[in-house]
Amino acid sequence: MSESSDIKRRHDRPDPGESAVHELGSPKPSKSPPPLEVVTYLWAEYMYRHDMVWRLVFRVTAVAAALMIAPFLANPTTQHALTRWLIFLPILAVAVILAGCYALKPELRLFNNVSDTYRCEQNNALFDVPGWSPNQPDSHDFDKRVWAFMAVLLVGAVVYFVIFEFIWLNHLIQSWK
C-alpha cells in the first residue's frame, strides 16, 4: 500500500449512515458499540469530570483560607505598616470564592450531562442482570452538596470579614494609637 493511499484511508470520514451515535431515548442503531464499552468510556469521563469539580472546589478553598489567615501570620511590624491594606485580603477571599462559583457552574453542568448519560447507558447495559436495580438519571445530589459547600464557604468568608474588620482590625488600630 502506498503512503498516499494510507494517508487517504486514515482521513476518510465514515459514512454518516454507519454512525454508532444515538440520542438517549431513541431506538438503538444496529451498529452500536457493545454496551459495556460505552459504559466503560462514560465511567472514565464521569471520574474525570468529578475530579475536575473537586479540584476546583479544593483550590478555591485553599486560596480563600490562605487569604483569610495571612493577616494573622504577619509579624507585628508588618501588621502595623499594612494595617489599612489588610482589609483587602478578606475581600479578595470573597472575590475568589465568587469567581470559583462562576467557574464551577459550567463544570457541574458538564458533570451532570455525563452523569445522566452514564446512568442511562449503565441501566441499558445491565438491564438483564439479575438483582440489578436501575439508577435514576436525574438525581443531582452531588451538585447540591457542592453548592452547599460553596455557600457555607462564602458565608464563612463574609462572617470572617465582618469579624476581622470590626473587631480584630479596629482593636489592632486602637492598640497602636
C-alpha positions in Angstrom: 0.0 0.0 0.0 1.4 3.4 -0.9 1.9 6.2 1.6 -0.6 8.5 -0.1 -3.4 5.8 0.0 -2.6 5.1 3.7 -3.0 8.8 4.5 -6.2 9.0 2.4 -7.6 5.9 4.3 -6.8 7.5 7.7 -8.5 10.8 6.8 -11.6 9.3 5.1 -14.7 10.0 7.1 -17.1 7.2 7.9 -20.4 7.1 6.1 -23.0 9.0 8.3 -25.4 6.1 8.0 -22.8 3.9 9.8 -22.6 6.1 12.8 -23.0 4.4 16.2 -24.0 7.5 17.9 -27.6 7.8 19.1 -29.7 10.0 21.3 -31.0 8.9 24.7 -34.5 7.5 24.5 -34.2 6.7 20.8 -34.0 3.2 19.5 -30.5 1.9 19.3 -28.9 1.8 15.9 -28.0 -1.6 14.5 -24.2 -0.9 14.5 -23.8 0.3 18.1 -20.7 -0.4 20.2 -21.1 -3.1 22.9 -22.9 -1.6 25.9 -20.2 -2.3 28.3 -17.6 -0.4 26.2 -19.9 2.6 26.2 -20.3 2.4 30.0 -16.6 2.0 30.5 -15.9 5.1 28.4 -18.5 7.1 30.2 -17.2 5.9 33.6 -13.8 7.3 32.7 -15.4 10.6 31.7 -17.5 10.6 34.8 -14.4 10.2 37.0 -12.6 12.9 35.1 -15.4 15.4 35.5 -15.9 14.5 39.2 -12.2 15.1 39.8 -12.3 18.4 37.9 -15.1 19.7 40.1 -13.4 18.7 43.4 -10.1 20.1 42.3 -11.7 23.4 41.6 -13.5 23.4 45.0 -10.4 22.5 46.9 -8.3 25.1 45.1 -10.8 27.8 45.8 -11.0 26.7 49.4 -7.2 26.7 49.8 -6.7 30.1 48.2 -9.6 31.7 50.3 -8.3 30.2 53.5 -4.8 31.4 52.8 -6.0 34.9 52.1 -8.1 34.9 55.3 -5.3 33.7 57.6 -2.5 35.8 56.0 -3.1 38.9 58.2 -2.6 36.7 61.4 0.6 35.2 60.1 2.3 38.6 59.5 4.6 39.8 62.2 3.5 42.8 64.3 5.7 45.3 62.3 4.1 44.2 59.0 0.7 44.3 60.6 1.3 47.9 61.8 2.7 49.0 58.5 0.0 47.5 56.4 -3.0 47.8 58.7 -5.2 49.6 56.2 -4.2 47.2 53.4 -5.0 44.1 55.4 -8.7 44.7 54.9 -8.4 43.8 51.2 -7.3 40.2 51.9 -10.7 39.0 53.2 -12.4 41.0 50.4 -10.2 39.2 47.9 -11.0 35.9 49.5 -14.7 36.6 49.0 -14.0 37.6 45.4 -12.1 34.3 44.8 -15.0 32.3 46.2 -17.5 34.1 43.9 -15.1 33.6 40.9 -14.9 29.9 41.9 -18.7 29.6 41.9 -18.7 31.2 38.4 -16.1 28.7 37.1 -17.9 25.8 38.9 -21.3 26.3 37.2 -20.2 25.0 33.7 -18.1 22.2 35.2 -21.1 21.0 37.1 -23.3 21.2 34.1 -20.9 19.1 32.1 -20.6 16.6 35.0 -24.4 16.3 35.2 -24.7 15.6 31.5 -22.0 12.9 31.7 -23.6 11.5 34.9 -27.1 11.3 33.4 -25.8 9.7 30.2 -23.6 7.2 32.2 -26.5 6.2 34.4 -28.8 5.7 31.4 -26.2 3.6 29.5 -25.4 1.7 32.7 -29.1 0.8 33.1 -29.3 -0.3 29.4 -26.2 -2.4 29.7 -27.1 -4.1 32.9 -30.9 -4.3 32.5 -30.9 -8.1 32.1 -28.6 -8.8 35.1 -30.4 -10.5 37.9 -30.7 -8.3 41.0 -29.9 -5.0 39.1 -31.9 -2.1 40.3 -31.7 0.8 37.8 -30.2 4.2 38.8 -32.3 7.3 38.3 -30.5 9.5 35.7 -31.9 12.8 37.0 -30.7 12.7 40.7 -28.2 15.5 41.1 -27.3 15.2 44.8 -23.6 15.8 44.0 -24.1 19.3 42.7 -26.4 20.1 45.6 -23.7 19.1 48.0 -21.0 21.1 46.1 -23.2 24.2 46.1 -24.0 23.8 49.8 -20.2 23.6 50.5 -19.5 26.7 48.4 -22.4 28.5 50.1 -21.0 27.6 53.6 -17.5 28.7 52.4 -18.9 32.1 51.2 -21.0 32.7 54.3 -18.0 31.8 56.4 -15.8 34.2 54.5 -18.3 37.1 54.9 -18.7 36.4 58.6 -14.9 36.3 58.9 -14.6 39.6 57.0 -17.1 41.3 59.4 -15.3 39.9 62.5 -11.9 40.8 61.0 -12.9 44.3 60.0 -14.9 45.4 63.0 -13.3 43.5 65.9 -9.7 42.5 65.2 -8.6 45.3 62.9 -10.2 48.0 64.9 -8.7 46.6 68.1 -5.3 46.4 66.3 -5.6 50.1 65.2 -6.7 51.2 68.7 -3.8 49.4 70.4 -1.3 51.4 68.3 -2.7 54.8 68.9 
